[in-house]
Amino acid sequence: MLLEGPTVFATPYKVIETDYETYSCVYACISFDNYKTEFAFVFSRSPQNSGPATEKCAAVFNRNGVEFSKFEVVPHTAECVYRA
């Protein structure tokens, strides 16, 4: 999966684990000159029930050298609007 836009670096996201129905563990690494940044995400179909997805992705990221303890939770509140 490649995301790019007029004001961002093209970012090659890798789905490193998924069950194709309830969760995905996604990772990206960008290096440019002396700059390096990493992105990792836990995607779940249900924000209120992301515990199992979080646990599975934590194990996958840690096995691959991505320190899951540094992740920050993004709250999904009533202000979040999801369109299908």
DRENDO-1510 file (C-alpha; in Angstrom, 1 decimal, always signed):
<recs>
REC; n; res; u; v; w
REC; 1; MET; +0.0; +0.0; +0.0 .
REC; 2; LEU; +1.5; +3.4; -1.0 .
REC; 3; LEU; +0.1; +6.7; +0.2 .
REC; 4; GLU; +1.3; +9.9; -1.3 .
REC; 5; GLY; +0.1; +13.5; -1.7 .
REC; 6; PRO; +1.3; +16.9; -2.7 .
REC; 7; THR; +2.7; +17.8; +0.7 .
REC; 8; VAL; +3.8; +14.4; +2.1 .
REC; 9; PHE; +6.5; +11.9; +1.3 .
REC; 10; ALA; +5.3; +8.8; -0.5 .
REC; 11; THR; +5.0; +6.3; +2.3 .
REC; 12; PRO; +5.2; +2.5; +1.6 .
REC; 13; TYR; +3.0; +1.0; +4.3 .
REC; 14; LYS; +3.4; -2.8; +4.9 .
REC; 15; VAL; +0.6; -4.9; +6.3 .
REC; 16; ILE; +2.7; -7.2; +8.5 .
REC; 17; GLU; -0.2; -9.2; +9.9 .
REC; 18; THR; -4.0; -9.4; +9.4 .
REC; 19; ASP; -6.8; -11.8; +9.7 .
REC; 20; TYR; -8.6; -10.0; +6.8 .
REC; 21; GLU; -11.7; -9.6; +9.0 .
REC; 22; THR; -11.1; -7.9; +12.3 .
REC; 23; TYR; -7.6; -6.4; +12.5 .
REC; 24; SER; -4.4; -5.3; +10.6 .
REC; 25; CYS; -0.9; -4.5; +11.9 .
REC; 26; VAL; +0.6; -1.9; +9.6 .
REC; 27; TYR; +4.2; -0.5; +9.5 .
REC; 28; ALA; +6.1; +2.1; +7.5 .
REC; 29; CYS; +9.7; +3.3; +7.6 .
REC; 30; ILE; +11.0; +6.4; +5.7 .
REC; 31; SER; +14.6; +7.3; +5.4 .
REC; 32; PHE; +15.7; +10.5; +3.7 .
REC; 33; ASP; +19.3; +11.9; +4.0 .
REC; 34; ASN; +20.0; +11.8; +7.7 .
REC; 35; TYR; +16.3; +11.6; +8.6 .
REC; 36; LYS; +14.5; +8.4; +9.6 .
REC; 37; THR; +11.0; +7.9; +10.9 .
REC; 38; GLU; +8.8; +4.9; +11.6 .
REC; 39; PHE; +5.0; +4.6; +11.7 .
REC; 40; ALA; +3.1; +1.7; +13.0 .
REC; 41; PHE; -0.6; +1.2; +13.4 .
REC; 42; VAL; -3.1; -1.2; +14.8 .
REC; 43; PHE; -6.3; -1.1; +12.8 .
REC; 44; SER; -9.5; -2.8; +14.1 .
REC; 45; ARG; -13.0; -3.0; +12.7 .
REC; 46; SER; -14.4; -2.0; +16.1 .
REC; 47; PRO; -12.7; +0.7; +18.0 .
REC; 48; GLN; -14.5; -0.3; +21.2 .
REC; 49; ASN; -13.2; -3.9; +20.9 .
REC; 50; SER; -9.6; -3.5; +19.9 .
REC; 51; GLY; -8.1; -5.4; +22.8 .
REC; 52; PRO; -7.4; -8.7; +20.9 .
REC; 53; ALA; -6.1; -6.7; +17.9 .
REC; 54; THR; -3.8; -4.7; +20.1 .
REC; 55; GLU; -2.5; -7.8; +21.8 .
REC; 56; LYS; -1.8; -9.6; +18.5 .
REC; 57; CYS; -0.2; -6.6; +16.9 .
REC; 58; ALA; +1.9; -5.8; +20.0 .
REC; 59; ALA; +3.4; -9.3; +19.7 .
REC; 60; VAL; +4.1; -8.9; +16.0 .
REC; 61; PHE; +5.7; -5.5; +16.3 .
REC; 62; ASN; +7.9; -6.6; +19.3 .
REC; 63; ARG; +9.0; -9.7; +17.3 .
REC; 64; ASN; +10.0; -7.4; +14.5 .
REC; 65; GLY; +12.0; -4.9; +16.6 .
REC; 66; VAL; +9.3; -2.2; +16.8 .
REC; 67; GLU; +8.9; -1.2; +20.5 .
REC; 68; PHE; +5.2; -1.4; +21.1 .
REC; 69; SER; +5.5; +0.2; +24.6 .
REC; 70; LYS; +6.1; +3.6; +22.8 .
REC; 71; PHE; +2.7; +3.4; +21.0 .
REC; 72; GLU; +0.1; +6.0; +22.0 .
REC; 73; VAL; -3.6; +5.2; +22.1 .
REC; 74; VAL; -5.8; +7.3; +19.9 .
REC; 75; PRO; -9.2; +7.7; +21.6 .
REC; 76; HIS; -12.3; +7.1; +19.4 .
REC; 77; THR; -14.9; +9.4; +20.9 .
REC; 78; ALA; -18.4; +10.3; +19.9 .
REC; 79; GLU; -16.9; +13.2; +17.9 .
REC; 80; CYS; -15.3; +10.7; +15.5 .
REC; 81; VAL; -17.6; +10.2; +12.5 .
REC; 82; TYR; -17.1; +7.0; +10.5 .
REC; 83; ARG; -18.7; +6.7; +7.0 .
REC; 84; ALA; -19.0; +3.4; +5.3 .
</recs>
